[in-house]
Amino acid sequence: MSSVPITPDIRAKILSSIKDDGASLAELAKTYGLAEDTIKKWLRGTVDNAQTSSSEFQRLRRENQYLKEIIGTQLLERELAKKNLTRP
């Protein structure tokens, strides 16, 4: 739709208008000559107002799961050690 490239600043302005100001996606798409799907794709690429990318979010989720597994293993080993100490 748009023959003019959208700069990162304009993209950030559009996303901010939607997230912070509640602007209409359809209105912004029309104003900037973009397809609504393009803006939706940009929105999916960010998770929160800090604009954490979905790939970063997924990386953090995997890291969190890994750390939970480590903690679980350590707790299990500690419980087993307690049982071995209490056996006659």
Secondary structure by P-SEA (a helix, b strand, c coil): cccccccaaaaaaaaaaaacccccaaaaaaaacccaaaaaaaaaaccccccccaaaaaaaaaaaaaaaaaaaaaaaaaaaaaaaaacc
